[in-house]
Amino acid sequence: MSKELIARLRKNREVRVTVGKFVFIAHRPTDVEVLQIRRNDDAYTSIAMDFVHGWEGVVEDDIIGGGGTDVVAFTSDLWREWVADHTEYWEPITDAVLAAYRAHTGIVGEAAKN
């Protein structure tokens, strides 16, 4: 039962970010992660690298140019290598992740008032 609840908690934190033709699947930070982000000087890049855990429709040609059209399975290592050279993804991903956190804290704050 606890594994199911953990999976549901993680699913509730999911954030889908569309950048151009790509959909990246990230997660809203927890309060603990936000504390770590605030202490981190390179938080802007680390959010894009660390909070994405999936994608949709990315093919080999998107990653290496001149590659095939087969959909590529997401791995954290591949993501980190790819996004390191694609600064155009950092801002929209970071903005969406942080907006999801702000929305969450607003909901929690409103619930606490009632």
N, C-alpha and C positions, 0 to 999 in steps of 0.2 A: 504493500500500500504506500509506503513512504517514497519508493522510487516513482510511483505514479504521481504523487503529489509534487515531487521535485520536478518531474517533467512538465507538469501543468504550470508550476511557478515560472519555469524557464520559457515556456510557450507564451505566457502572459507578458513577459518582458521583450518579446520579439518585436523588432522594428524592421520594416521593409523600406529600403532606400532606392529610389530609381534615379540613376545618373545616366543620361542619354538612353541608350538601348539596354542598359544593364539594370538588373535588380539585385541588390546586395542585401543579404539577411544579416542583421546585427541584433544586438540586445541592448536594452536599456540598462544603464548601470545601476547597481544596487547602491545603497547609502555608503557601504564600505568602499566600493570602487570609486565613488565620487571623492571620498576623502583621499584616496590614493592619487586620483587625478589631480586634485588641488595641490598635492605635494610634488608633482612631477613637472619639471621644466619643459619636457617635450610632449606634453599631454596631447597637443593638437595632432601630431602624427601618430602617437600611440593609440588614440581612440580609433582612428581609421584602421590601424593594423590589428589591434587586439580585440575589438568588439564585433568585427564581422566574422560570422561563422558559417556562411553559405552564400550561394549565388544561384541565379537562374539563367540559363541560356548562354553561358559563356562557352565559346568554342576555342579550339586550338589556335585558329587564325587571330582571334582577339588577343591572345596572350603573346604569341611570337611573330605574328605577321607572316604571311605566306604559308601558314600551317593549314591543317585540314579543317573540315566543318563539323567534326565530331564534337559533341558536347563534352566538356571536361569536368570531371568530378572535382569538387572543392576539397582542398586540403589547406590547413593553416600555413604550412611551409610555402606552398605555391602562392597563396594569397599574399603573404608578406613579401615575397620576391617581386611579384607583379606590381603591387600597390606602391612599393618603394620608388618606382619610376613613373608613377601616375599621380602626381600631385593634384590633378584636377578632380580626383575622387575624395581627397582628404576633407575639404570643406563641407561638401554636401553630406557626407557620412557623419562627420563630427557634429554638424548642426542638427541633423535628424536624431542622433543618439542623445545629445544634450536636451533637445526639445522634448523628447520622450521622457527624460528624467524630470524636467520641469513640470510637464503635464502630470506625471505620477505624483510628485510632491504636492501639487495643487489639489489633486483628488484626495490624497491622504490628509492634507490640512483641512479641507472642507469636511471630511468625515469626522475628524477629531472635534470640530466645532459643534457638530450635531449631537 
